[in-house]
Amino acid sequence: MMAEAERIQAKPTIVLREESDEWAMLYDPDSGATYSLNPLGVTIWKQLDGSHDLNDIIAAVRRDYENLPENVRADVEQFLSTIKKL
């Protein structure tokens, strides 16, 4: 679990390439790895600029999407954990 006040910043060398329909690809030039993001993942990724904490990210998700599951916090934390491992 993440500290709620911890500011979260993506690795600055990772490139976000936005595709059609709000989907995107992340590319890590250091490893050559790619990872696809759905529109929700793109929303979260764009918050990883070092000035937002977990609560800010969840607020952005709630602002941009309707009919979210009750466990949206857990889903966001899982996404962050997954991309951190990548």
Secondary structure, DSSP 8 states (H G I E B T S, - for coil): ---TT--EE--TT-EEEE-GGG-EEEEETTTTEEEEE-HHHHHHHHT-EEEE-HHHHHHHHHHH-SS--TTHHHHHHHHHHHHHH-
